[in-house]
Amino acid sequence: MTARSRASKPDDRELVQQAQKGETLAFEELVRRHQQRIMAVVGGILRRREDIEDVAQQVFLKAYVSIRRFDMRSAFSTWLYKIAVNECWDYLRKKKVRPLSYEADLSEEQARHVEQFVSTDGHGGNPSERAELREIVERLLAELSEEDRMMLVLKEAQGFAVEEIGTMLNLNVNTVKVRLFRARRKLAKTYRRRVGAHS
């Protein structure tokens, strides 16, 4: 893609303004831009494919219906992810869905990676190591409450900033930090229990 074509490509704000005037093609472009990330956020929380597809569709339907009320005070992506999180919560409450359960048989190398995660707040390591770590941690996250799982998925798996998570969940930054600390501590406890059970 040339610099000229990149420059002529409308940003999210322009597309939102067009969509608010009823231009469906603009909204379809917003869906294309954000669909993969929304699927990842919903999938990280709900896990079951049929649930993920249903809820993701509902997210974009709700965004389409509500887009004229979007006031541009935050990024469109933050507003959309907030809808996604709320839809996941609603789905879990209505269906009383529990996360899928995994058998966490960790090798010594995997256990070392998880120990690094819980002792360094999830930072450090190269991208491939972090990708492997996320896969391992997912098995442990399945045993946490939906709230703790959601906090860790948004922060560690999806990489949202604390401020963004606060906006999505209607929490102040300090509350998000405290909940993340507690969720990581619970994850560490689950990890040590599972590793102990297989040692």
URWO-V56733 format. One record per residue. N is the residue number from 1. RES is the residue in one small letter. PSI is psi in radians with two decimals (* if undefined). OMEGA is omega in radians with two decimals (none if undefined). D_FIRST is the distance of its C-alpha to the first C-alpha in Angstrom with 1 decimal. Layout:
BEGIN
n = [N,N]
res = [RES,RES]
psi = [PSI,PSI]
omega = [OMEGA,OMEGA]
d_first = [D_FIRST,D_FIRST]
END
This chain:
BEGIN
n = [1,2,3,4,5,6,7,8,9,10,11,12,13,14,15,16,17,18,19,20,21,22,23,24,25,26,27,28,29,30,31,32,33,34,35,36,37,38,39,40,41,42,43,44,45,46,47,48,49,50,51,52,53,54,55,56,57,58,59,60,61,62,63,64,65,66,67,68,69,70,71,72,73,74,75,76,77,78,79,80,81,82,83,84,85,86,87,88,89,90,91,92,93,94,95,96,97,98,99,100,101,102,103,104,105,106,107,108,109,110,111,112,113,114,115,116,117,118,119,120,121,122,123,124,125,126,127,128,129,130,131,132,133,134,135,136,137,138,139,140,141,142,143,144,145,146,147,148,149,150,151,152,153,154,155,156,157,158,159,160,161,162,163,164,165,166,167,168,169,170,171,172,173,174,175,176,177,178,179,180,181,182,183,184,185,186,187,188,189,190,191,192,193,194,195,196,197,198,199]
res = [m,t,a,r,s,r,a,s,k,p,d,d,r,e,l,v,q,q,a,q,k,g,e,t,l,a,f,e,e,l,v,r,r,h,q,q,r,i,m,a,v,v,g,g,i,l,r,r,r,e,d,i,e,d,v,a,q,q,v,f,l,k,a,y,v,s,i,r,r,f,d,m,r,s,a,f,s,t,w,l,y,k,i,a,v,n,e,c,w,d,y,l,r,k,k,k,v,r,p,l,s,y,e,a,d,l,s,e,e,q,a,r,h,v,e,q,f,v,s,t,d,g,h,g,g,n,p,s,e,r,a,e,l,r,e,i,v,e,r,l,l,a,e,l,s,e,e,d,r,m,m,l,v,l,k,e,a,q,g,f,a,v,e,e,i,g,t,m,l,n,l,n,v,n,t,v,k,v,r,l,f,r,a,r,r,k,l,a,k,t,y,r,r,r,v,g,a,h,s]
psi = [2.28,2.87,-0.62,-0.76,-0.59,-0.70,-0.54,-0.15,2.16,2.53,3.08,-0.70,-0.77,-0.74,-0.68,-0.78,-0.69,-0.75,-0.61,-0.35,0.07,0.18,1.82,-0.55,-0.60,-0.73,-0.68,-0.63,-0.67,-0.70,-0.81,-0.70,-0.60,-0.06,-0.78,-0.75,-0.67,-0.74,-0.67,-0.75,-0.87,-0.73,-0.59,-0.41,-0.75,-0.60,-0.80,2.28,-0.75,-0.62,-0.74,-0.83,-0.75,-0.83,-0.70,-0.71,-0.72,-0.63,-0.86,-0.56,-0.78,-0.68,-0.72,-0.78,-0.58,-0.05,-0.49,-0.34,-0.13,2.14,0.12,0.17,-0.40,3.01,2.60,-0.71,-0.74,-0.76,-0.74,-0.74,-0.55,-0.74,-0.75,-0.80,-0.78,-0.68,-0.66,-0.80,-0.81,-0.74,-0.79,-0.68,-0.75,-0.74,-0.20,0.77,2.34,2.58,2.68,2.61,2.47,2.67,2.03,1.27,1.69,2.39,2.98,-0.70,-0.75,-0.74,-0.66,-0.73,-0.76,-0.68,-0.69,-0.71,-0.89,-0.29,-0.22,0.35,0.51,0.17,2.79,2.87,2.72,2.96,-0.68,-0.67,-0.70,-0.62,-0.76,-0.72,-0.74,-0.69,-0.72,-0.80,-0.55,-0.66,-0.63,-0.60,-0.50,-0.38,-0.14,2.92,2.79,-0.68,-0.82,-0.72,-0.78,-0.78,-0.81,-0.63,-0.81,-0.72,-0.92,-0.73,-0.68,-0.21,0.38,2.55,2.75,-0.70,-0.70,-0.73,-0.71,-0.74,-0.76,-0.69,0.09,0.80,2.64,2.86,-0.75,-0.68,-0.73,-0.78,-0.74,-0.78,-0.64,-0.73,-0.81,-0.69,-0.72,-0.66,-0.72,-0.68,-0.76,-0.72,-0.74,-0.75,-0.84,-0.61,-0.77,-0.72,-0.72,-0.64,-0.40,0.11,*]
omega = [-3.11,3.11,-3.12,-3.12,3.08,-3.10,-3.10,-3.13,-3.10,3.08,-3.09,-3.09,3.11,3.14,3.10,-3.14,3.10,3.14,3.12,3.08,3.08,3.13,-3.04,3.14,3.11,3.12,3.11,3.09,3.07,3.10,-3.14,-3.11,-2.97,-3.05,-3.09,-3.12,3.10,3.11,3.14,3.13,-3.13,-3.14,3.11,-3.11,-3.01,3.03,-3.06,-3.00,-3.12,3.09,-3.09,-3.10,3.14,-3.08,3.12,3.08,-3.14,3.12,-3.10,3.06,3.14,3.11,-3.14,-3.12,-3.00,-2.94,3.13,3.12,3.11,-2.97,3.07,3.14,3.03,3.07,3.10,-3.11,3.13,3.10,-3.13,-3.14,3.07,3.06,-3.13,3.14,3.13,3.11,3.08,3.11,-3.13,-3.12,-3.14,3.14,-3.09,-3.05,-3.04,-3.13,3.02,3.09,3.10,-3.14,3.12,2.97,-3.07,3.06,-3.04,3.01,3.12,-3.14,3.11,3.13,3.12,3.11,-3.13,3.09,3.10,-3.14,-3.03,3.14,-3.12,3.13,3.01,-3.10,3.12,-3.14,3.12,-3.05,-3.12,3.08,3.14,3.11,3.11,-3.13,3.13,3.14,3.12,-3.10,3.11,3.14,3.14,3.14,-3.10,-3.11,-3.13,3.06,3.13,-3.12,3.13,3.13,-3.13,-3.14,-3.09,3.10,-3.12,-3.07,-2.97,-3.11,-3.08,3.01,3.11,3.06,3.13,-3.14,3.12,3.12,3.10,3.11,-3.12,-3.02,-3.11,3.13,3.05,-3.02,-3.12,3.11,3.11,-3.13,3.13,-3.13,3.08,3.11,-3.14,-3.14,3.10,3.14,3.10,3.09,3.12,3.13,3.11,3.12,-3.10,3.11,-3.10,3.11,3.11,-3.12,-3.11,-3.12,none]
d_first = [0.0,3.8,6.7,8.2,6.4,6.7,10.1,11.1,10.6,14.3,15.6,18.4,21.0,20.0,19.8,23.1,24.7,23.7,25.0,28.1,28.8,28.7,25.3,24.9,21.3,20.3,22.4,20.9,17.4,19.1,20.8,17.7,16.3,19.6,21.4,20.8,22.1,25.0,26.0,26.1,28.2,30.5,30.7,31.7,34.5,35.8,35.1,36.3,33.6,35.5,36.0,32.3,31.1,33.9,33.3,29.5,30.1,32.7,30.4,27.9,30.9,32.5,29.3,29.2,32.9,32.8,29.6,31.6,33.6,30.6,31.4,28.2,30.4,28.3,24.6,24.0,23.2,26.6,28.4,26.9,27.8,31.2,31.8,30.8,33.3,36.0,35.5,36.0,39.1,40.5,39.9,41.7,44.5,45.1,44.8,46.2,43.6,43.9,41.1,41.3,43.6,42.7,45.0,43.9,45.2,43.5,43.8,44.9,41.3,39.9,42.7,41.9,38.3,39.6,42.2,39.5,37.6,40.7,42.0,38.8,37.5,34.7,33.0,32.5,31.5,28.2,25.6,27.2,30.6,29.6,28.2,31.5,33.5,31.9,33.0,36.5,36.8,35.9,39.2,41.1,39.5,40.9,44.3,43.5,44.1,41.3,41.1,40.8,38.3,36.1,36.2,35.3,32.5,30.9,31.3,31.1,29.1,26.6,26.6,27.5,29.2,33.0,32.5,30.0,32.6,35.3,33.6,33.0,36.6,38.3,39.6,39.9,38.2,41.5,42.3,38.9,39.6,43.1,42.1,39.4,42.1,44.5,42.0,41.2,45.0,45.6,42.9,44.6,48.0,46.7,45.3,48.5,50.6,48.6,48.6,52.3,53.0,51.6,53.1]
END
